[in-house]
C-alpha cells in the first residue's frame, strides 16, 4: 500500500520524535501488507522487533536485520520495554537535560556580584562570568538560573 509522505501522521511522528529515519530498512512482511503497521513509526517497529523474538521465537539477529536495526539496538529496545513499556521506546529529546554550565559556584558568584551592584544586567554578567571563569554563557541562561530557587532554600 502506498502512503503519502507528506501526510499529517509523518508530521505527528516527527513532532513526537518517533519518526523512523530509515523506514525503507524495515523488510518485515507484515509491515508491507498491513494498513495498521507503519514502518515510519519507530516505536511500532521497535516493539514488533522485540515481539517477534519473544513471542514468535525469531532469533535476535534475524529480527534486528528484518527491522533495520543492529543486535545492540535490539537489546536497547528490549531493556527499554522492560523498564518503561512502550513510552520508553520514544527517543529522548536531544540536548542538555539541565543547566550544565552554570554550576552552584557560578550561580553563587552571580548572586554575590548582583548583591554588590543591583544595577547589573544579565548582559553584564555574561562578560563577568567569561572573565572570571573563562566560561561563555548565554544571557538567557543567566536569567533562568537567577530565577531558580537555590537548592538550600526550601519550598514554601
LINQUIMO-V129503 format. One record per residue. N is the residue number from 1. RES is the residue in one letter. OMEGA is omega as a letter, one per 30 degrees, with the letter a starting at -180 (NA if undefined). D_FIRST is the distance of its C-alpha to the first C-alpha in Angstrom with 1 decimal. Layout:
BEGIN
[[N;RES;OMEGA;D_FIRST] [N;RES;OMEGA;D_FIRST]]
END
This chain:
BEGIN
[[1;X;l;0.0] [2;X;l;3.8] [3;X;l;6.5] [4;X;a;10.0] [5;X;a;12.4] [6;X;a;15.2] [7;X;a;14.4] [8;X;l;17.1] [9;X;l;15.5] [10;X;l;15.8] [11;X;l;19.4] [12;X;l;20.1] [13;X;l;19.1] [14;X;a;21.2] [15;X;a;24.1] [16;X;l;24.1] [17;X;a;24.0] [18;X;l;21.1] [19;X;a;18.6] [20;X;a;17.8] [21;X;a;19.4] [22;X;a;17.5] [23;X;l;13.9] [24;X;a;13.6] [25;X;l;16.3] [26;X;a;14.4] [27;X;a;14.1] [28;X;a;14.0] [29;X;a;12.2] [30;X;l;11.7] [31;X;l;9.8] [32;X;a;7.3] [33;X;a;6.9] [34;X;l;8.0] [35;X;a;7.4] [36;X;a;10.9] [37;X;a;11.1] [38;X;a;10.4] [39;X;l;11.8] [40;X;a;13.3] [41;X;a;15.5] [42;X;a;18.5] [43;X;a;20.2] [44;X;a;17.5] [45;X;a;17.1] [46;X;l;20.9] [47;X;a;21.4] [48;X;l;19.1] [49;X;a;20.9] [50;X;a;24.2] [51;X;a;23.3] [52;X;l;22.3] [53;X;a;25.9] [54;X;a;27.8] [55;X;a;26.4] [56;X;l;24.7] [57;X;l;27.5] [58;X;l;25.6] [59;X;l;27.8] [60;X;a;27.6] [61;X;a;27.3] [62;X;l;24.4] [63;X;l;22.5] [64;X;a;23.2] [65;X;a;22.1] [66;X;a;18.8] [67;X;l;18.1] [68;X;a;19.5] [69;X;l;22.9] [70;X;l;26.5] [71;X;l;28.7] [72;X;l;30.7] [73;X;l;27.5] [74;X;a;26.8] [75;X;l;30.4] [76;X;l;30.3] [77;X;a;27.2] [78;X;l;29.0] [79;X;l;32.2] [80;X;l;30.5] [81;X;a;29.0] [82;X;a;32.4] [83;X;a;34.3] [84;X;l;32.3] [85;X;a;29.3] [86;X;a;25.8] [87;X;a;27.5] [88;X;l;29.1] [89;X;l;25.7] [90;X;a;25.5] [91;X;l;27.2] [92;X;l;30.6] [93;X;l;31.5] [94;X;l;32.9] [95;X;a;36.6] [96;X;a;39.8] [97;X;a;40.1] [98;X;l;43.7] [99;X;a;46.5] [100;X;l;47.0] [101;X;a;49.6] [102;X;l;51.7] [103;X;l;53.5] [104;X;l;56.1] [105;X;a;58.7] [106;X;a;57.3] [107;X;l;56.8] [108;X;l;60.3] [109;X;l;61.6] [110;X;a;59.9] [111;X;a;61.4] [112;X;l;64.8] [113;X;l;64.7] [114;X;l;63.7] [115;X;l;66.4] [116;X;a;68.9] [117;X;a;67.7] [118;X;a;65.9] [119;X;a;65.3] [120;X;l;62.8] [121;X;a;59.2] [122;X;l;56.0] [123;X;l;56.2] [124;X;a;59.7] [125;X;l;58.4] [126;X;a;55.8] [127;X;a;58.8] [128;X;l;60.9] [129;X;l;58.2] [130;X;a;57.5] [131;X;a;61.2] [132;X;a;62.0] [133;X;a;59.0] [134;X;a;57.7] [135;X;l;54.3] [136;X;a;52.2] [137;X;l;50.7] [138;X;a;49.0] [139;X;a;51.0] [140;X;l;48.4] [141;X;l;48.3] [142;X;l;52.1] [143;X;l;51.8] [144;X;a;49.3] [145;X;a;51.5] [146;X;l;54.6] [147;X;l;53.0] [148;X;l;52.0] [149;X;l;54.5] [150;X;a;56.5] [151;X;a;55.7] [152;X;a;59.3] [153;X;a;59.2] [154;X;l;58.1] [155;X;l;56.0] [156;X;NA;58.2]]
END
